[in-house]
Structures are given as C-alpha cells and as structure tokens.
Amino acid sequence: MSPTAPTTLLSLPSEILALIPHHLANIEDFKEFSSTCSRLRAACSHAPPNLILQLAAASSRVFFRPDPYFLVAATAKQVGEWALLSDDNARRLRESFKDGIQGLFDLCVETAGLTMEDIRWLHASRFTIFNPLADLIDRCAGEQWYSVPDFWHGGRSDAETIDCEPQRATYQIAAYGGLFGPTLDANLAGRKGLDLQTRLDFVKYCIPDGYCYDYDSCGGESGGMRGEREADQTSPTTSAGRGFGNVR
C-alpha cells in the first residue's frame, strides 16, 4: 500500500486558492504569490480590480509615490465616471474633498480598481509621461527655475516666489483631468456633469498653496482645508479665500 501523498498548498481546490489574494497584505505579496507557479498565477488572475487597488494602496508609500497622488491620478477618471451615475455619488465625491487628498484617495480605493496590466502601464508612464512633465514644471516654477544665476536681479524678468512641488503638481493636474474629463464629455453630449462648485472644492481642499496655511482650519501634510465643517470662510469665491492662486 503506497503512503498517502503529503498535503500542500496546491492540494487545495482552485476555488480556495482564488480566495488567498483577499488575505494578502500588499501588492508585493500579490506579485510574489502569483509568480510562484502557473496554478497560483491562474488563481490570482481572478482577483477583482478593486482588490488589486486595495493591495496597491497598502504599498502606496513604497511603490506608488508621491503618496497618495500617484494612485489618485491613476483612478481619478473611474471616480469621475462613477460620480456621474447619480446625484448621491456626486455628493459623496464633493464631501470626500473636505478631507483633502487623503479623503479623495479613500473614495478612489472604495469605488475604483486596477489590473496588473494597468499597474505595468502606470510604471512605464512614470518615465515616459509623468517624469518629463514634472521636469517641465520644475524648469518653469521649481528648483531649476530658481537656479538661474542672479534670479532676483535680472536673471528672470518675471521673478516671483512660487510655492510649487513639481512631482506633486504633475499628479494634481492628472487627477483634475481624470475627475472632470467625464463631465466635459457629458456636457458635450448634452448630459448633466459635475458643477463648477465641485471643481472649485477640489482646488480648495486638494490643491492648497502656501497662502492657505495661514488659516488654522487648514490641514498639514494631507493638504486639506477643513474650515467648511464649521463655517466656509476659505472658499475661492469668498473674500477670505486668498488661497486660490500660487503666487505669494
């Protein structure tokens, strides 16, 4: 009588193996697990896009910097399309802005998704799209701009003190385009899109500049202005809302 074959991970039914990705810690674990063998790779192929995004979010500070701007920009179009599905969705999007970029990131992780193919494309795009754009912004308003000899004394004819972090600004531009591009498409097709105030709220809460930090109601690293929870005195459309431009 032959001895009983040892039980291993691969002895489990495929339906059970397909559940394992739901219990992994981050996208690196997912990648290593799916690379172990063809059977585990097949099991991971059934992972829903939202799960992959959640695993990516758990690694955001390591693999998807600047955190959380990179993943917000990557999923903003999906969230913009989701917001147009109902008035309640549009309201939730606008409310998420009040917690700054982190609040928007949380909504992205809840409602959007990524595939591994998306992640590979995003990695390549960092070098072909995002980094070149960030370099252009840096030459226009960042450290490269300031490095011109005699900057304040004729080196620049339009010398101004500009609060600009080029990498972050690059992904803020991408996020804005993703969120509100579907609204432009809807308007061109004669359908209702997100209103102007929603766009202004994104700027107000998720793209604060140096001026906004003069207010005690402003957030710190999260980049959110939270004054509206008590009284909205910092709106770009009010006299107190000085933080609309970037020039100090």
DOVO-437999 format. One record per residue (C-alpha): chain; x, y, z. Coordinates in nm, 2 decimals, always signed. Each point is the difference from the previous one (the first is absolute). Example, Ala and Ser with C-alpha at 12.3 -4.5 7.8 and 13.67 -1.06 7.14 Angstrom:
BEGIN
{unit=A; u=+1.23; v=-0.45; w=+0.78}
{unit=A; u=+0.14; v=+0.34; w=-0.07}
//
This chain:
BEGIN
{unit=A; u=+0.00; v=+0.00; w=+0.00}
{unit=A; u=+0.15; v=+0.33; w=-0.11}
{unit=A; u=+0.04; v=+0.28; w=+0.26}
{unit=A; u=-0.25; v=+0.29; w=+0.00}
{unit=A; u=+0.12; v=+0.29; w=-0.21}
{unit=A; u=+0.09; v=+0.30; w=+0.22}
{unit=A; u=-0.25; v=+0.29; w=+0.00}
{unit=A; u=+0.14; v=+0.32; w=-0.14}
{unit=A; u=-0.14; v=+0.34; w=-0.10}
{unit=A; u=-0.05; v=-0.13; w=-0.35}
{unit=A; u=-0.22; v=-0.28; w=+0.13}
{unit=A; u=-0.27; v=+0.25; w=+0.07}
{unit=A; u=-0.29; v=+0.05; w=-0.24}
{unit=A; u=+0.04; v=+0.29; w=-0.25}
{unit=A; u=-0.30; v=+0.17; w=+0.16}
{unit=A; u=+0.19; v=+0.01; w=+0.33}
{unit=A; u=+0.32; v=+0.12; w=-0.16}
{unit=A; u=-0.19; v=+0.29; w=-0.17}
{unit=A; u=-0.09; v=+0.13; w=+0.35}
{unit=A; u=+0.36; v=+0.03; w=+0.12}
{unit=A; u=+0.07; v=+0.33; w=-0.17}
{unit=A; u=-0.27; v=+0.16; w=+0.22}
{unit=A; u=+0.22; v=-0.08; w=+0.30}
{unit=A; u=+0.33; v=+0.14; w=-0.13}
{unit=A; u=+0.15; v=+0.31; w=+0.16}
{unit=A; u=+0.10; v=+0.20; w=-0.31}
{unit=A; u=+0.07; v=+0.01; w=-0.37}
{unit=A; u=+0.36; v=-0.14; w=+0.05}
{unit=A; u=-0.14; v=-0.31; w=+0.17}
{unit=A; u=-0.25; v=-0.04; w=-0.28}
{unit=A; u=+0.27; v=+0.02; w=-0.27}
{unit=A; u=+0.22; v=-0.25; w=+0.18}
{unit=A; u=-0.29; v=-0.24; w=+0.07}
{unit=A; u=-0.12; v=+0.01; w=-0.37}
{unit=A; u=+0.36; v=-0.06; w=-0.12}
{unit=A; u=+0.04; v=-0.32; w=+0.20}
{unit=A; u=-0.14; v=-0.24; w=-0.26}
{unit=A; u=-0.25; v=-0.01; w=-0.29}
{unit=A; u=-0.28; v=-0.13; w=+0.22}
{unit=A; u=+0.03; v=+0.29; w=+0.26}
{unit=A; u=+0.03; v=+0.24; w=-0.29}
{unit=A; u=-0.32; v=-0.13; w=-0.14}
{unit=A; u=-0.17; v=+0.04; w=+0.34}
{unit=A; u=+0.12; v=+0.36; w=+0.02}
{unit=A; u=-0.14; v=+0.08; w=-0.34}
{unit=A; u=-0.34; v=-0.01; w=+0.15}
{unit=A; u=+0.08; v=+0.28; w=+0.25}
{unit=A; u=-0.25; v=+0.29; w=-0.05}
{unit=A; u=+0.15; v=+0.34; w=-0.10}
{unit=A; u=-0.12; v=+0.16; w=+0.33}
{unit=A; u=+0.20; v=-0.26; w=+0.20}
{unit=A; u=+0.31; v=+0.07; w=-0.20}
{unit=A; u=-0.05; v=+0.38; w=+0.06}
{unit=A; u=-0.03; v=-0.07; w=+0.37}
{unit=A; u=+0.32; v=-0.20; w=+0.00}
{unit=A; u=+0.17; v=+0.28; w=-0.19}
{unit=A; u=-0.13; v=+0.26; w=+0.24}
{unit=A; u=+0.16; v=-0.20; w=+0.29}
{unit=A; u=+0.34; v=+0.05; w=-0.19}
{unit=A; u=-0.07; v=+0.35; w=-0.10}
{unit=A; u=+0.28; v=+0.16; w=+0.20}
{unit=A; u=+0.26; v=-0.25; w=-0.15}
{unit=A; u=-0.09; v=-0.07; w=-0.36}
{unit=A; u=-0.25; v=+0.28; w=-0.10}
{unit=A; u=+0.16; v=+0.32; w=+0.11}
{unit=A; u=-0.08; v=+0.28; w=+0.04}
{unit=A; u=-0.25; v=-0.14; w=+0.24}
{unit=A; u=-0.30; v=+0.01; w=-0.04}
{unit=A; u=+0.01; v=+0.22; w=-0.31}
{unit=A; u=+0.12; v=-0.27; w=-0.24}
{unit=A; u=-0.29; v=-0.24; w=+0.06}
{unit=A; u=-0.25; v=+0.28; w=+0.02}
{unit=A; u=+0.11; v=+0.11; w=-0.35}
{unit=A; u=-0.01; v=-0.36; w=-0.12}
{unit=A; u=-0.36; v=-0.05; w=+0.11}
{unit=A; u=-0.15; v=+0.35; w=-0.03}
{unit=A; u=-0.17; v=-0.06; w=-0.33}
{unit=A; u=-0.18; v=-0.30; w=+0.14}
{unit=A; u=-0.12; v=+0.20; w=+0.30}
{unit=A; u=-0.11; v=+0.29; w=-0.23}
{unit=A; u=-0.21; v=-0.24; w=-0.20}
{unit=A; u=-0.14; v=-0.16; w=+0.32}
{unit=A; u=-0.10; v=+0.34; w=+0.13}
{unit=A; u=-0.21; v=+0.07; w=-0.31}
{unit=A; u=-0.21; v=-0.31; w=+0.06}
{unit=A; u=-0.22; v=+0.17; w=+0.27}
{unit=A; u=-0.04; v=+0.31; w=+0.20}
{unit=A; u=+0.09; v=-0.19; w=+0.31}
{unit=A; u=+0.33; v=-0.10; w=-0.15}
{unit=A; u=+0.08; v=+0.36; w=-0.10}
{unit=A; u=-0.08; v=+0.11; w=+0.35}
{unit=A; u=+0.23; v=-0.27; w=+0.15}
{unit=A; u=+0.28; v=+0.11; w=-0.23}
{unit=A; u=-0.03; v=+0.36; w=+0.11}
{unit=A; u=-0.02; v=-0.09; w=+0.36}
{unit=A; u=+0.32; v=-0.21; w=-0.03}
{unit=A; u=+0.19; v=+0.31; w=-0.10}
{unit=A; u=-0.05; v=+0.15; w=+0.34}
{unit=A; u=+0.25; v=-0.25; w=+0.14}
{unit=A; u=+0.26; v=+0.11; w=-0.25}
{unit=A; u=+0.18; v=-0.23; w=-0.24}
{unit=A; u=-0.02; v=-0.29; w=+0.25}
{unit=A; u=-0.38; v=+0.02; w=+0.00}
{unit=A; u=+0.00; v=-0.02; w=-0.37}
{unit=A; u=+0.25; v=-0.28; w=+0.00}
{unit=A; u=-0.23; v=-0.20; w=+0.24}
{unit=A; u=-0.29; v=+0.05; w=-0.24}
{unit=A; u=+0.22; v=-0.11; w=-0.29}
{unit=A; u=+0.09; v=-0.32; w=+0.18}
{unit=A; u=-0.36; v=-0.07; w=+0.08}
{unit=A; u=-0.15; v=+0.06; w=-0.34}
{unit=A; u=+0.27; v=-0.06; w=-0.26}
{unit=A; u=+0.23; v=-0.28; w=-0.10}
{unit=A; u=+0.33; v=-0.09; w=-0.18}
{unit=A; u=+0.12; v=-0.31; w=-0.19}
{unit=A; u=+0.36; v=-0.11; w=+0.00}
{unit=A; u=+0.02; v=+0.11; w=-0.36}
{unit=A; u=-0.11; v=+0.35; w=+0.12}
{unit=A; u=+0.28; v=+0.00; w=+0.25}
{unit=A; u=+0.26; v=-0.10; w=-0.25}
{unit=A; u=-0.13; v=+0.28; w=-0.23}
{unit=A; u=+0.02; v=+0.25; w=+0.29}
{unit=A; u=+0.35; v=-0.11; w=+0.08}
{unit=A; u=+0.11; v=+0.06; w=-0.36}
{unit=A; u=-0.20; v=+0.33; w=-0.02}
{unit=A; u=+0.20; v=+0.14; w=+0.30}
{unit=A; u=+0.31; v=+0.01; w=-0.22}
{unit=A; u=-0.17; v=+0.09; w=-0.33}
{unit=A; u=-0.27; v=+0.25; w=+0.11}
{unit=A; u=+0.01; v=+0.10; w=+0.37}
{unit=A; u=+0.37; v=+0.06; w=+0.05}
{unit=A; u=+0.05; v=+0.20; w=-0.32}
{unit=A; u=-0.30; v=+0.22; w=+0.10}
{unit=A; u=+0.13; v=+0.04; w=+0.35}
{unit=A; u=+0.33; v=+0.11; w=-0.14}
{unit=A; u=-0.17; v=+0.26; w=-0.22}
{unit=A; u=-0.19; v=+0.14; w=+0.30}
{unit=A; u=+0.32; v=+0.00; w=+0.19}
{unit=A; u=+0.17; v=+0.21; w=-0.27}
{unit=A; u=-0.30; v=+0.24; w=+0.00}
{unit=A; u=-0.06; v=+0.03; w=+0.38}
{unit=A; u=+0.22; v=-0.23; w=+0.20}
{unit=A; u=+0.36; v=-0.03; w=+0.11}
{unit=A; u=+0.13; v=+0.01; w=-0.35}
{unit=A; u=-0.18; v=+0.33; w=-0.05}
{unit=A; u=+0.15; v=+0.15; w=+0.31}
{unit=A; u=+0.35; v=-0.12; w=-0.09}
{unit=A; u=+0.04; v=+0.26; w=-0.27}
{unit=A; u=+0.29; v=+0.23; w=+0.09}
{unit=A; u=-0.10; v=+0.33; w=+0.15}
{unit=A; u=-0.36; v=-0.11; w=+0.02}
{unit=A; u=-0.12; v=+0.30; w=+0.19}
{unit=A; u=+0.23; v=+0.25; w=-0.18}
{unit=A; u=-0.08; v=-0.04; w=-0.37}
{unit=A; u=+0.05; v=-0.37; w=-0.04}
{unit=A; u=-0.38; v=-0.03; w=-0.04}
{unit=A; u=-0.21; v=+0.27; w=-0.14}
{unit=A; u=-0.31; v=-0.13; w=+0.18}
{unit=A; u=+0.16; v=-0.11; w=+0.33}
{unit=A; u=-0.26; v=-0.10; w=+0.26}
{unit=A; u=-0.01; v=-0.22; w=+0.31}
{unit=A; u=-0.20; v=-0.30; w=-0.11}
{unit=A; u=-0.10; v=-0.28; w=+0.23}
{unit=A; u=+0.04; v=-0.30; w=-0.23}
{unit=A; u=+0.09; v=-0.37; w=+0.05}
{unit=A; u=+0.04; v=-0.12; w=-0.36}
{unit=A; u=-0.07; v=-0.37; w=+0.06}
{unit=A; u=-0.30; v=+0.07; w=+0.21}
{unit=A; u=-0.13; v=+0.26; w=-0.24}
{unit=A; u=+0.03; v=-0.24; w=-0.29}
{unit=A; u=-0.23; v=-0.26; w=+0.16}
{unit=A; u=-0.24; v=+0.27; w=+0.12}
{unit=A; u=-0.04; v=+0.11; w=-0.37}
{unit=A; u=-0.06; v=-0.36; w=-0.10}
{unit=A; u=-0.25; v=-0.06; w=+0.28}
{unit=A; u=-0.20; v=+0.31; w=-0.10}
{unit=A; u=-0.01; v=-0.10; w=-0.36}
{unit=A; u=-0.11; v=-0.35; w=+0.09}
{unit=A; u=-0.27; v=+0.11; w=+0.25}
{unit=A; u=-0.16; v=+0.26; w=-0.23}
{unit=A; u=+0.07; v=-0.13; w=-0.34}
{unit=A; u=-0.31; v=-0.21; w=+0.01}
{unit=A; u=-0.20; v=+0.31; w=+0.08}
{unit=A; u=+0.13; v=+0.17; w=-0.31}
{unit=A; u=-0.10; v=-0.30; w=-0.20}
{unit=A; u=-0.35; v=+0.00; w=+0.16}
{unit=A; u=-0.05; v=+0.37; w=-0.07}
{unit=A; u=+0.10; v=-0.04; w=-0.37}
{unit=A; u=-0.25; v=-0.28; w=-0.03}
{unit=A; u=-0.27; v=+0.22; w=+0.16}
{unit=A; u=+0.00; v=-0.18; w=+0.33}
{unit=A; u=+0.04; v=+0.13; w=+0.36}
{unit=A; u=+0.35; v=+0.00; w=+0.14}
{unit=A; u=+0.16; v=+0.11; w=+0.33}
{unit=A; u=-0.06; v=+0.36; w=+0.08}
{unit=A; u=+0.25; v=+0.29; w=+0.03}
{unit=A; u=-0.01; v=+0.00; w=+0.38}
{unit=A; u=+0.12; v=-0.37; w=+0.00}
{unit=A; u=+0.30; v=+0.10; w=-0.21}
{unit=A; u=+0.08; v=+0.29; w=+0.22}
{unit=A; u=-0.03; v=-0.22; w=+0.31}
{unit=A; u=+0.26; v=-0.23; w=-0.15}
{unit=A; u=+0.24; v=+0.29; w=-0.04}
{unit=A; u=-0.08; v=+0.14; w=+0.34}
{unit=A; u=+0.04; v=-0.31; w=+0.20}
{unit=A; u=+0.24; v=-0.22; w=-0.21}
{unit=A; u=+0.23; v=+0.26; w=-0.15}
{unit=A; u=+0.07; v=+0.24; w=+0.28}
{unit=A; u=+0.29; v=+0.24; w=-0.04}
{unit=A; u=+0.22; v=+0.20; w=+0.24}
{unit=A; u=-0.27; v=+0.26; w=+0.07}
{unit=A; u=-0.25; v=-0.25; w=+0.13}
{unit=A; u=+0.24; v=-0.11; w=+0.28}
{unit=A; u=-0.06; v=+0.34; w=+0.16}
{unit=A; u=-0.33; v=-0.14; w=+0.12}
{unit=A; u=-0.03; v=-0.21; w=+0.31}
{unit=A; u=-0.28; v=-0.20; w=-0.17}
{unit=A; u=+0.25; v=-0.14; w=-0.26}
{unit=A; u=+0.15; v=-0.34; w=+0.01}
{unit=A; u=+0.37; v=-0.07; w=+0.00}
{unit=A; u=+0.16; v=-0.28; w=-0.21}
{unit=A; u=-0.34; v=-0.13; w=-0.11}
{unit=A; u=-0.05; v=+0.32; w=-0.19}
{unit=A; u=-0.36; v=+0.06; w=+0.10}
{unit=A; u=-0.18; v=+0.31; w=+0.11}
{unit=A; u=-0.27; v=-0.10; w=+0.26}
{unit=A; u=-0.15; v=+0.33; w=+0.09}
{unit=A; u=-0.33; v=-0.07; w=-0.18}
{unit=A; u=-0.10; v=-0.24; w=+0.28}
{unit=A; u=-0.05; v=+0.31; w=+0.22}
{unit=A; u=-0.04; v=+0.29; w=-0.24}
{unit=A; u=+0.11; v=+0.02; w=-0.36}
{unit=A; u=+0.22; v=+0.31; w=+0.02}
{unit=A; u=+0.28; v=-0.13; w=-0.23}
{unit=A; u=-0.18; v=-0.05; w=-0.32}
{unit=A; u=+0.17; v=+0.13; w=-0.32}
{unit=A; u=-0.33; v=+0.18; w=-0.07}
{unit=A; u=+0.00; v=+0.20; w=+0.33}
{unit=A; u=+0.21; v=+0.29; w=+0.11}
{unit=A; u=+0.18; v=-0.21; w=+0.26}
{unit=A; u=+0.10; v=-0.26; w=-0.25}
{unit=A; u=+0.35; v=+0.13; w=-0.07}
{unit=A; u=+0.14; v=-0.35; w=-0.07}
{unit=A; u=-0.12; v=-0.02; w=-0.36}
{unit=A; u=+0.32; v=+0.10; w=-0.18}
{unit=A; u=+0.35; v=-0.13; w=+0.03}
{unit=A; u=+0.20; v=+0.33; w=+0.02}
{unit=A; u=+0.09; v=+0.12; w=+0.34}
//
